[in-house]
Amino acid sequence: MTSLSHITDWVFDLDNTLYPRECNLFAQIDRLITSYVMDVTRLEFEEARLLQKTYYRDFGTTLNGLMHRHEIDPDHFLNTVHAIDYSPVAAHPDLMAAIRALPGRKFILTNGDTGHARSVLGRLGDANLFENVYDIRSMTFVPKPHRQAYEGFFKHHDIDPQRAIMFDDLEKNLVVPHEMGMATVQVVAGEDFTHDQVEPWEIGRSTGPHVHYVTSDLAGFLRNLD
C-alpha cells in the first residue's frame, strides 16, 4: 500500500497500541488476571498462568475463555483486573495532536472496557479525542480477533471497511480487518523489548499479507502519512 489518502475512519486498539508496551501498564492487568484465574480454578501460579495464556491465545481474551469454561461474571472480572495504577502512562501530546489532525472519524476498538480506556486516555492527554470507545461490552463479550466483533463495530458506526484503517499491537487482530478490506498497521514494541510476563507471540512482528505497515512509533507514523 502506498497511500492512505482514502481513509475516512481511523480505528485504534488501546492497550500496548496508544501507549508503549515498554511502560508495562498491561503487566499490572496481566498479574491480576493470573490471580483471578488462580481464584477461579484453584490452580497454583504456574498452572494458572499457562491456562491464562492458553485462553488468551485461543479465545481472544482470557475473559472469553473463563466465560466459556467457568461461567464467570464478566463485570466482576473487568472491575477486578482494571483496579490498577495508571501513573506509568505518560502524557503524549505529540500523539494526541497527530490523531486529532487525522481527516475523518477516530474510534477505539478494545477488548478492555470503556472505564479503562477513559483512564488511559486521560493520562495520554485527551479523554474526549475519540468519537466512541467500542469496548468488550459493546462486543457482547465476543472479542477481537473474532469476526463478529468487527462486524458489530462496523454496523454500529456505519463504517465502510474499504475506507478504514486498523491499528493494533497483536498481528492476529489484523487478520479479519485485512480480509474485510481495511488497511492495517501493527504497532510494535522496540526491538530490544523483553518481559517475563509476555509470550513471544504477543510481541511478534508479522510479515504476513494481513499486516500492511509495522511501526514502533505511532505518533511518527501518523505525522508522516501521505
N, C-alpha and C positions, 0 to 999 in steps of 0.2 A: 504494500500500500504506500502511496506517495503523497497523499494529501488527505486532510481531514476537514476540508472546507465544506463538505456536505453535511456535517454533523449538526443536528439541532437539539439533541438530548444527550447530556453527559451524565453517566451513571457510575458512581464510585462505591466500592466496598468501603468499610470503615476500618476495622482492626488490621493493623500492620500494613495499611494502604495510605490512609490520610495522616497517620503518624508513623515514624520509622520503627521497624521491628526492634531496632537496637535499644529503644528506650525501655523495652521489656515490660510494658504495661500489660500485655496479654499474658505474660508469665504469671502475674498475680491471679488472673482468672483461671489459668491452667492449673495452678496449685489448688484453688478452691474447687475446681471440677474434680480433681483427683480425690479430695477429701469427701466430696459428695458421693462419688462412686463407691468409696470405701464404706460410707454410712449405709448406702442402699444395698450393697452386695455382701457386706461383712468380709470382704477380701482384705488381705494385707496390702501394703503400699504398692509393691512391685506388680502384683497381680492386678490390682485395681488400675494402675497406670497403663498397663498393657491393654486391659479391656477398654479403658477410656480412649486410647489412641485407635484401637480397632474400630470402635463405634464412630469416632470422628472420621476415619478414612472411609468406612463402608456406608454410613448413614448420612454423611454430610456434616452432622454435628453430633457430639456426644449426647446432647439432649434428645435428639431424634432416636438414637439407639436406646436410651434409657426409657423413653416413652413406649417404644415398641416392645422392649424386652422386660421392663419392670413396672410399667404403668404409673410412672411418677407424675406429680403435679408440675407442669411446665412453669407456671408462675412462681412457685416456691423455688424451683431450680434457678430461674433467672434472677430473682431477688437475692438469692444466696451467693451466686458466683459473681455478681456485679457489685458486691459490697467491698470495693477496693479503694486504694489511694490513687487519685488521678494526677497527682503532682508530677510524676515523671513525664507527662505530656507537656512539652514546652510550647509557648505561643509561636506561631509560624505565620507572621503577616505576609511574607512573600507568597506562600502557598494560597492563603486566603485571597490575596489580590489576584493571583493568577486564575483561580477558579471563578472569582467574581467577574473577571474580564471575558470569560468564555461566552460566545454568542449562543444564546438559547437557554433551555431549562437545565437545572442541575439537581440531581437526585442522589440519595444514598440508598443502596440496596444491601442490607446487612443481615447476617444470621444472628446478630445480637438483638437487643431491644432498644426502643426509642429513648428510654431514660439514659441508658449507657451512651448512646450516640450523642445525646444533647450534652452530657457531661464532657465527652471528648471534644466536641465542637466548641464548647465554652472555653476549654483550655487552649485550643488552637487559635481562638480569637474571634469567632463569629458563629454563634449558635443558630443564627437565622439565615445563613447563607444559602441553604438548600431549600428547594420548593417543597420537598417531602422526604421524610425518612420512612422507607418501606422496610419494616422490620420483620422479625421472625413471627410475631403475632399476625401481621398483615398476610404473611405467607401461610397462615393456618398451621404453623409449625412444620411445614414441609420445606426444608431449607435448600439453598444452593448446595450442590450443583444439580438438583432435580429440575427437570424442565418445567414442572408445574409452578415453581417459584418465580421463574422468569415470565412465563405466560400470564400469570395473575398480575404481575407488576406491569407488564406492557398493556394489558387490558384496562387496568385501573387508571392508568395515566394516558391512555390513547397514544402509545409510543410506537412509531414505525421502527423496527429493529434496523432496517437498512439505513436509517439516518441517525443512529445512536451508537455510542461507544461505551464499553465497559472496562473499568479499571479494577483489578483485583490482585492480591498477593498470591493466591493459590491458582496455579495453572489449570487445575481440574475444574475450577469455577468458570473458566473461559471457554470450555468446550461447547456447551449449549449456546451461549451468546454467538459464538462463531458460526455454528450450524444455522442459527436463525437470522444471520446476516449482519450482526453487529461488528464494528471494529473492536479490537481487543488490545489491552495493554496489561502486561504483567508487571506489577510494582514489586521489586525485589529488595532484599537487604544487601548491604555491601558485601564484597567478595570474601572478606575475612570473618563474616559473622558466624559464630557458633554458639550454641546454648544447649546445656544438658537436658532441657525440657522439650527441645524441638527435634522432631524426627526429620531425617534428610528429605523426605517427600514434601514436607511443609515449606522448605526453602529452596527446593529445586527450581532451576531455570529451564523452561521448556524451549525446545527448538521445533516443536510441532507446529503444524499449519494453523492450529486454533489460536496461537499467540502471534499477533501481528507486530507488536512492539514490546520491548523489555526496557525498563528504566529503574535505576536506583535513586533517581532524583525527580520526583513527581513535579515539583514546582518548576524546575528547569525544563522538563519535557513540555509542560503546558505553555511556558513563556516562549518556547521556540517552535511552536506549531506554525505550519504554513498557512 
